Amino acid sequence: MAEALSMLKAAGFETELFTVRDKNIGFCQHCDYCLRTKECKLKDDMYELYPLLRKADGLVIATPVYNGGLSAQTKAVMDRCRALFAANKNMLRNKAGMAIAVGGDRVGGQELAIQQIITFYVLNGVIPISGGPFGANLGATFWSKDTLKNVKEDEEGFKALKKTVKKFAEFMKQEETKGRI
């Protein structure tokens, strides 16, 4: 994620990192409180993320792969966005989104995790951006072999990331040129 944000900064974009690490983010209880009040009843660290999502022109969601899919923490963040959509169903409409997944095995569920992120994007009007064919079909995937050191040495992962960030940046610049962002 840090490398993706660094690449986007180098391309002239303002970025801000929000991580779920060491955050207190509860699971959506589907209690419909947000439908009645236009805010979530769970007053936790999601309230740091809500304003960032409102002002963002693009989204980059990265997740580790747990048991062949995205992490529960990432899923909780996506589910808790229900409160944003209760307040404004078009909150993320026409924003660009890219996805990154890191798995312990080369084929450890990274594409399934990215598909879950893309589904979140599509359901909420976000335009999913991939790196295109030949290595970054859905987004950037990394093979960690269960260590951070190995992620940093994953040449194929970084090729996919560069392709995905490049397409994402090109799309964002086109939208900016058209006056959409």
C-alpha positions as CSV (number, residue, x, y, z in Angstrom):
1,M,0.0,0.0,0.0
2,A,2.8,2.4,0.9
3,E,4.4,1.8,-2.5
4,A,1.1,2.4,-4.3
5,L,0.6,5.7,-2.5
6,S,4.2,6.7,-3.2
7,M,3.7,6.1,-6.9
8,L,0.5,8.1,-6.9
9,K,2.2,11.0,-5.0
10,A,5.0,10.9,-7.7
11,A,2.3,11.2,-10.3
12,G,1.0,14.4,-8.7
13,F,-1.8,13.1,-6.5
14,E,-2.5,13.9,-2.9
15,T,-2.8,10.7,-0.9
16,E,-3.8,9.7,2.6
17,L,-3.3,6.4,4.3
18,F,-5.9,4.8,6.5
19,T,-5.0,1.5,8.0
20,V,-7.1,-0.9,10.1
21,R,-4.0,-1.9,12.0
22,D,-4.5,-1.1,15.7
23,K,-7.9,0.4,15.0
24,N,-11.1,-0.3,16.8
25,I,-13.7,-1.0,14.1
26,G,-16.7,-3.1,15.0
27,F,-18.8,-5.1,12.6
28,C,-21.9,-3.8,11.0
29,Q,-24.9,-5.1,13.0
30,H,-27.4,-4.3,10.2
31,C,-29.6,-2.7,12.9
32,D,-30.8,0.0,10.5
33,Y,-29.8,2.8,12.9
34,C,-28.0,4.5,10.0
35,L,-31.1,4.4,7.9
36,R,-33.0,6.3,10.5
37,T,-30.3,8.7,11.7
38,K,-27.9,8.9,8.7
39,E,-25.0,7.8,10.9
40,C,-23.7,4.6,12.4
41,K,-24.5,3.9,16.1
42,L,-21.0,2.4,16.6
43,K,-18.8,5.3,17.6
44,D,-15.4,3.9,16.8
45,D,-12.4,4.5,14.5
46,M,-14.6,4.3,11.3
47,Y,-15.3,8.0,12.2
48,E,-11.7,8.7,11.1
49,L,-12.4,7.1,7.8
50,Y,-15.8,8.5,6.9
51,P,-14.5,12.1,6.2
52,L,-11.6,10.7,4.1
53,L,-14.0,8.7,2.0
54,R,-16.2,11.8,1.5
55,K,-13.4,13.9,0.2
56,A,-11.5,11.3,-1.8
57,D,-11.6,11.3,-5.6
58,G,-10.2,7.8,-5.8
59,L,-9.9,4.8,-3.5
60,V,-7.2,2.2,-3.1
61,I,-8.2,-0.8,-1.0
62,A,-5.5,-3.3,0.0
63,T,-6.0,-6.4,2.0
64,P,-4.1,-9.4,3.2
65,V,-5.7,-12.7,2.1
66,Y,-7.1,-14.8,5.0
67,N,-8.5,-18.2,4.2
68,G,-8.8,-17.5,0.5
69,G,-10.5,-14.1,0.7
70,L,-10.2,-10.6,2.0
71,S,-9.6,-10.0,5.7
72,A,-12.4,-9.6,8.1
73,Q,-11.1,-6.1,9.0
74,T,-11.3,-5.0,5.4
75,K,-14.8,-6.5,5.0
76,A,-15.9,-4.7,8.2
77,V,-14.7,-1.4,6.8
78,M,-16.7,-2.0,3.5
79,D,-19.8,-3.1,5.4
80,R,-19.6,-0.1,7.8
81,C,-19.8,2.2,4.7
82,R,-23.5,1.4,4.8
83,A,-23.8,4.5,7.1
84,L,-22.2,6.7,4.4
85,F,-24.7,5.4,1.8
86,A,-27.6,5.8,4.2
87,A,-26.7,9.5,4.4
88,N,-26.0,9.8,0.6
89,K,-26.4,6.8,-1.6
90,N,-24.2,8.4,-4.3
91,M,-21.3,9.1,-1.8
92,L,-18.7,7.1,-3.8
93,R,-20.4,7.2,-7.2
94,N,-18.0,7.8,-10.1
95,K,-14.9,7.7,-7.9
96,A,-12.1,5.5,-9.2
97,G,-11.1,2.4,-7.2
98,M,-8.2,0.0,-7.4
99,A,-7.4,-3.1,-5.4
100,I,-4.3,-4.8,-4.0
101,A,-4.2,-8.2,-2.3
102,V,-1.3,-10.0,-0.6
103,G,-1.4,-13.7,0.0
104,G,0.9,-16.3,1.5
105,D,0.8,-18.5,-1.6
106,R,1.3,-17.4,-5.2
107,V,-2.3,-18.5,-5.8
108,G,-3.7,-18.1,-2.3
109,G,-6.9,-16.2,-3.0
110,Q,-5.6,-12.8,-4.1
111,E,-7.9,-12.6,-7.1
112,L,-10.9,-13.7,-5.0
113,A,-10.1,-11.0,-2.5
114,I,-9.8,-8.4,-5.2
115,Q,-13.1,-9.6,-6.7
116,Q,-14.7,-8.9,-3.3
117,I,-13.3,-5.4,-3.4
118,I,-14.4,-4.9,-7.0
119,T,-17.9,-6.1,-6.0
120,F,-18.0,-3.4,-3.2
121,Y,-16.9,-0.8,-5.8
122,V,-19.6,-1.9,-8.4
123,L,-22.4,-2.0,-5.9
124,N,-21.6,1.5,-4.7
125,G,-20.9,3.2,-8.1
126,V,-17.1,3.2,-7.8
127,I,-15.4,2.7,-11.2
128,P,-13.0,-0.3,-10.7
129,I,-9.6,0.2,-12.4
130,S,-7.3,-2.8,-13.1
131,G,-3.8,-3.0,-14.6
132,G,-5.3,-4.7,-17.6
133,P,-4.3,-8.0,-19.2
134,F,-1.1,-9.9,-18.9
135,G,-0.3,-9.7,-15.2
136,A,-2.7,-7.3,-13.5
137,N,-6.1,-8.5,-14.8
138,L,-8.1,-7.4,-11.7
139,G,-5.5,-5.4,-9.8
140,A,-2.2,-5.9,-8.0
141,T,-1.5,-9.2,-6.4
142,F,1.5,-10.1,-4.2
143,W,3.0,-13.3,-2.9
144,S,4.3,-12.9,0.6
145,K,5.4,-16.4,1.4
146,D,4.2,-15.2,4.8
147,T,6.9,-12.6,5.3
148,L,7.1,-8.9,4.6
149,K,10.6,-9.4,3.2
150,N,9.2,-11.7,0.5
151,V,6.5,-9.2,-0.5
152,K,9.2,-6.6,-1.1
153,E,11.0,-9.1,-3.3
154,D,8.0,-10.1,-5.4
155,E,9.0,-8.8,-8.8
156,E,5.7,-10.0,-10.4
157,G,3.7,-8.3,-7.7
158,F,5.5,-5.0,-8.3
159,K,5.0,-5.3,-12.1
160,A,1.2,-5.7,-11.4
161,L,1.2,-2.8,-9.0
162,K,3.0,-0.5,-11.5
163,K,0.5,-1.4,-14.2
164,T,-2.5,-0.9,-12.0
165,V,-1.2,2.4,-10.5
166,K,-0.4,3.6,-14.0
167,K,-3.9,2.9,-15.3
168,F,-5.5,4.3,-12.1
169,A,-3.4,7.6,-12.5
170,E,-4.2,7.9,-16.2
171,F,-8.0,7.5,-15.5
172,M,-7.8,10.0,-12.6
173,K,-6.0,12.6,-14.9
174,Q,-8.6,12.1,-17.6
175,E,-11.4,12.7,-15.2
176,E,-9.6,15.8,-13.9
177,T,-9.1,17.1,-17.5
178,K,-12.8,16.6,-18.1
179,G,-13.6,18.6,-14.9
180,R,-15.2,15.6,-13.1
181,I,-12.8,15.8,-10.2
